[in-house]
Amino acid sequence: MKCRAKREMKNTQQITMKNGRPATQGVCPVCGTKMFKIGKS
């Protein structure tokens, strides 16, 4: 179950989506769910 709270990600990595846009993927430090943020950061 996702906690859906806005938190800082841990184990972040910069990725590029299929359409070429940048994104950041990481893990929630509390529940361990995958988190995803579109855009450069």
N, C-alpha and C positions, 0 to 999 in steps of 0.2 A: 504494500500500500504506500502510495506517495504521500509525503507530508505537505507538499505544495507550498511550502514557505519559501520566501526569497532569502537565500543565504549565500555566503561565499562558497564557491566550489573548491574542492580539493582534487589533486591529480589532474589539473587542467591540461588540455592540449589543444593547440590551434589546428583546425582542420579546414578543408575547402569542400563545400557541398557540390553536388553534381552540376549545378548551374553556375559554378565558379565563385559564388559568394563566400566570404570568410565566415567562420563560426568558431565557437569555443565549446568544447565538450568536457565534462567533468563528472564528479560524484558528490552527492550530498554528504556532508560530514556527519549528519545525525542518523539518517535512515539508510544511507548507502545506495539510493536510487540514482540512476543516470540523469544528469542535468545537461541542458543544451541552451546556448545563447547565440542567436544569430547576430552577426555584425562584428566588426573589428573591436577588440578590447585588449 
